[in-house]
Amino acid sequence: MPLSATPAKVLVGKISVALVSAKARVAPIKSVSIPCFELTAAVLGVRLAETVSEKLERPSNKHTLWTDSMDVIYSVQVIQDD
């Protein structure tokens, strides 16, 4: 489930983070592969991050998105190389 959080306060050596939004989708009835689900979640996360940035009026190039899916990491690397 993609989540979007933003730093709320920076205190002496500590950063406080606030959850801004979360988004989830239900699985379709027809059979879909796990890599397809992982790529769909990654796309959903990017769209959520862009929407939150737009609403908070923050630059969208300051995002760090994390995944442990090697399929997603490989797909992003292939797109960057093109």
Summary of the structure (lengths in Angstrom):
residues: 82
radius of gyration: 15.1
end to end distance: 28.3
largest distance: 51.3
contacts: 161
relative contact order: 0.16
helix: 46%
strand: 22%
